[in-house]
Amino acid sequence: MERKTLNKLLLLSTFAIAMAYLEASVVIYLRALYYPEGFTFPIKQMPINMAVIELVREASTIVMLLAVAFLAERSARGRFICFMFLFGIWDIFYYVWLRATIGWPSSLLTWDLLFLIPVIWTGPVIAPVLVSILMITTSLIYYKYEDASERMTIRAYEWLMIIGAAFVIFLAFAYNHTVTFRGGRPQHFPWEIFALGMVLGILVVVRLRRRLAFYIT
């Protein structure tokens, strides 16, 4: 990997880590307001105006990551990969900062409220962390062979595998939406669905990495 690329990844990581601290800080404030005894399910109801603010805040974090990816890269593929790298670093360090500041989560199996758009995402902390590790790994492969990665054609069935993996993982995170939306406690995380999505994602990454060998000069 070229020094220029390493410097870029260092700067991107710095942004993502700082943004993760900002995100963790906001969550700490929200928990102090709505969960003074410590976060736990069921989800407490917010006033409508506060719920709207929270939804827009969550959407804004994605917009910020996308904006930085668009500034950092020129090609559509490079921007997509950069977004994955930023998202992965941000998500992992979000939990690192929460653990460092308030001692939460107590373990990687602690349940968390992950996201609210377009439905409620829930799951053990280790699940989004594993997804983030896969995203970071994929990004590092791209940046290590950046020129070859840009020249390689991603076939239709490979795109279908990528989209399919993301959708299956989303289904796993959204599995308990109805329960949590109605004020219940999620009891079961569909590890079999999550594992299927992760395996599909890993397979397509391995497949693309092998194909890269024909483009590396």
C-alpha positions in Angstrom: 0.0 0.0 0.0 1.4 3.4 -1.0 2.4 6.0 1.6 -0.1 8.4 0.1 -2.9 5.9 0.6 -1.8 5.2 4.1 -1.8 8.9 5.0 -5.3 9.2 3.5 -6.6 6.2 5.5 -5.0 7.7 8.7 -6.9 11.0 8.1 -10.1 9.2 7.3 -9.7 7.2 10.5 -9.1 10.3 12.5 -12.3 11.8 11.3 -14.3 8.6 11.9 -12.9 8.2 15.4 -13.6 11.8 16.3 -17.1 11.5 14.9 -17.6 8.3 16.9 -16.8 10.3 20.1 -19.3 12.9 19.1 -22.0 10.2 18.5 -21.2 8.5 21.8 -21.5 11.8 23.6 -24.9 12.5 22.2 -26.1 9.0 23.2 -24.7 9.5 26.7 -26.7 12.7 27.0 -29.9 10.9 25.8 -29.4 8.1 28.2 -28.9 10.5 31.1 -32.3 12.0 30.1 -34.3 9.0 29.4 -32.5 6.1 31.1 -30.9 7.6 34.2 -30.8 4.1 35.8 -28.9 2.8 32.7 -30.0 1.8 29.2 -32.3 -1.2 29.0 -35.3 -2.4 27.0 -38.1 -1.6 26.5 -37.5 1.6 24.6 -39.0 4.6 26.4 -41.3 6.9 24.5 -40.0 10.3 23.4 -42.1 13.4 22.7 -42.8 13.5 18.9 -40.5 16.6 18.4 -37.6 14.8 20.1 -38.2 11.6 18.2 -38.1 13.6 14.9 -34.9 15.3 16.0 -33.3 11.9 16.8 -34.3 10.5 13.4 -32.9 13.4 11.5 -29.7 13.2 13.7 -29.2 9.6 12.7 -29.8 10.4 9.0 -27.3 13.3 9.3 -24.5 10.9 10.5 -24.9 8.9 7.3 -24.9 12.1 5.2 -21.7 13.2 6.9 -20.0 10.0 6.2 -21.2 10.1 2.6 -20.0 13.7 2.2 -16.5 12.8 3.4 -16.4 9.8 1.1 -17.4 11.9 -1.9 -14.6 14.4 -1.1 -12.0 11.8 -0.5 -12.5 9.8 -3.7 -13.4 10.5 -7.3 -14.9 7.3 -8.6 -18.2 5.8 -7.6 -16.5 2.6 -6.5 -13.9 4.5 -4.5 -16.6 6.5 -2.8 -18.6 3.4 -1.9 -15.5 1.7 -0.5 -14.5 4.9 1.4 -17.9 5.1 3.0 -17.7 1.5 4.1 -14.3 2.2 5.7 -15.5 5.3 7.5 -18.7 3.5 8.7 -16.7 0.6 10.0 -14.2 2.7 12.0 -16.9 5.0 13.2 -19.2 2.1 14.4 -16.4 0.2 16.2 -15.1 3.3 18.0 -18.6 4.4 19.0 -18.6 1.4 21.3 -15.0 1.9 22.3 -15.9 5.4 23.5 -19.0 4.3 25.3 -17.1 1.6 27.1 -14.3 4.0 28.0 -16.6 6.8 29.3 -19.5 5.0 30.9 -18.4 1.4 31.1 -21.1 0.2 28.6 -21.5 -2.3 27.1 -20.7 -4.8 29.8 -20.0 -7.4 27.1 -20.1 -7.9 23.4 -23.4 -9.8 23.9 -25.1 -6.8 25.4 -28.3 -5.9 23.4 -28.3 -2.4 21.8 -30.7 -0.2 20.0 -28.7 0.1 16.7 -30.7 2.4 14.4 -34.2 3.7 13.8 -34.3 4.1 10.0 -36.4 2.8 8.3 -37.4 0.5 11.2 -35.9 -0.2 14.6 -32.7 -2.1 14.4 -31.6 -4.2 17.5 -29.0 -6.8 18.3 -26.1 -7.8 20.4 -23.2 -5.4 20.2 -21.0 -8.0 18.6 -23.2 -8.3 15.5 -22.6 -4.7 14.2 -19.0 -4.9 15.2 -18.6 -8.1 13.0 -20.2 -6.3 10.1 -17.9 -3.3 10.6 -14.8 -5.6 10.6 -16.0 -7.1 7.3 -16.5 -3.6 5.9 -13.0 -2.4 7.0 -11.4 -5.6 5.7 -13.0 -5.2 2.3 -11.9 -1.5 2.2 -8.3 -2.4 3.0 -8.2 -5.0 0.2 -9.5 -2.3 -2.2 -6.9 0.3 -1.1 -4.0 -2.2 -1.1 -4.8 -2.9 -4.8 -6.5 0.3 -5.7 -5.6 0.5 -9.4 -6.5 -3.1 -10.0 -9.6 -2.8 -8.0 -10.8 0.1 -10.1 -10.0 -1.8 -13.4 -11.8 -5.0 -12.3 -15.3 -5.4 -13.6 -17.8 -6.5 -10.9 -20.2 -9.0 -12.5 -23.9 -8.9 -12.1 -24.1 -11.9 -9.9 -21.4 -10.5 -7.6 -23.5 -7.3 -7.2 -26.5 -9.5 -6.4 -24.4 -11.3 -3.7 -23.3 -7.9 -2.2 -26.9 -6.6 -2.2 -28.2 -9.9 -0.9 -25.7 -10.0 1.9 -26.6 -6.5 3.0 -30.3 -7.2 2.8 -30.1 -10.5 4.8 -28.1 -8.7 7.5 -30.6 -5.9 7.6 -33.4 -8.5 8.1 -31.5 -9.9 11.1 -31.2 -6.5 12.7 -34.9 -5.6 11.9 -36.1 -9.0 13.2 -37.3 -7.6 16.5 -38.8 -4.4 15.1 -42.4 -5.3 15.9 -41.6 -6.3 19.5 -39.6 -3.3 20.3 -42.0 -0.9 18.5 -44.8 -2.2 20.7 -42.8 -1.6 23.9 -41.5 -5.1 24.3 -38.1 -6.6 25.0 -36.2 -8.4 22.2 -35.6 -11.9 23.4 -34.0 -13.7 20.4 -31.5 -12.5 17.8 -31.7 -14.5 14.6 -28.1 -15.7 14.5 -28.9 -18.1 11.6 -30.1 -15.2 9.4 -27.2 -13.0 10.4 -24.7 -15.8 9.8 -26.2 -16.3 6.3 -25.7 -12.7 5.5 -22.1 -12.6 6.8 -21.1 -15.8 5.0 -22.5 -14.4 1.8 -20.6 -11.2 2.3 -17.4 -13.0 3.1 -17.8 -15.3 0.1 -18.2 -12.4 -2.3 -15.2 -10.6 -0.8 -13.0 -13.7 -1.1 -14.3 -14.2 -4.7 -13.4 -10.6 -5.7 -10.0 -10.9 -4.0 -9.2 -14.0 -6.0 -10.2 -12.3 -9.2 -8.0 -9.3 -8.4 -5.0 -11.5 -9.0 -5.7 -11.3 -12.8 -5.6 -7.4 -12.7 -2.6 -6.9 -10.5 0.5 -6.0 -12.5 
